[in-house]
């Protein structure tokens, strides 16, 4: 099994406050890894380290993050974020742009100006994000005027447009209704054919449904990381079992 | 007992609130009652569009001064708006927050410097530099524009920063996560989301520039003529009132009040536009 992303001895800080302690995780290619754990356990911080958004809010990291054996902590964050895309908890389409332009934004950032080149990519990404059928007749409407679930799929399409290798999802369905959540989960299942996905969720059923591997974080430490089936049936650690059984968290 | 004192407090507060409003009303009434009769007597067209201002001959055309005021304000915008907006973006997007929190109040202190001090610096430093390098009298449209451009910086910077910081962080993150640089994020997302606040800041700066008097009197040269170059000496509407009010009598005095009416109307229009722009931003959030 090919390892796409390898995190080694990662520490993360907010100021002097150490929020992640010595995390090591290997993410296999074309698989979905779910990060679970109670609020404040550092799971969001962890995936924000992977595309170095953690540093945008003034955090610092220690350790190494290898993407195809290239250390991301030493590359230009602007370049790395084109390879590691991110979908956020709250849908955040660019409000001043149309649906079309939201998806095209990443391409234009990369210097693609030719509309003939952009249009088919936008269509492809909207199809991949399972949004095409719903918006194909109003691509020029504002990206802010569609429903929350559609906005989130628009954000996924926007992320796909720059053809990243890895997609990070930070509780992508937590602000959505059950039907939209199902659509996002189906989508994750489709996307893993082409991408490697790391998803943070506080919904354990969701983790069990969508992921191949699950990591359990607790107060900044990685307690257990294993195959999702094993994790939810016979976890190694008592702490994991207590959390999954709902005894705390 | 408690109820009575509560009502008493309410009355006192209401009185103070109304006294502020009535002060504004009284000022407006006073200026209008002094100025409007003159405008009707002399004729609005002759007053606004003739550039002959010779009070001793009974000629009161303020066109040259309107032009001067507009040019000086326009010049101040050319200097102040790009500088102020660029500074606001730099402080809110490129600099760590704690540094911004030190620098922003410092810039706001610029507004606390008395305008006569700006004028003094203009006379002693700026005017000689302009005279020696570009020619002309030094005290000119150009020096007034530069001094005013600096004076409106705190208004523009402070309000622009507030409106840029009001842009939700999630918009920026969406852009950065796509691999945009900070500059690309500004041009693609932040500038559009904070546009109305930035425009409001510029209009408020504009209002301040039109209304400023002391610094302009000191650096603009004050001769009544339509400027042909930036190096010409000019007299603005405000400068005209301040310079002549002390000795004006009769019709002359009324003409100065009428000048005040013109200024008053212009500034009220500008402030209304600004407050509409700000309110639009509030509604959008």
Interface residues (C-beta under 8 A of the other chain):
Chain A: X51 X53 X56 X58 X78 X79 X80 X81 X82 X85 X86 X88 X90 X92 X93 X94 X95 X96 X105 X106 X109 X110 X155 X158 X159 X162
Chain B: X96 X97 X168 X170 X171 X172 X173 X174 X175 X176 X177 X178 X179 X180 X181 X184 X188 X189 X192 X193
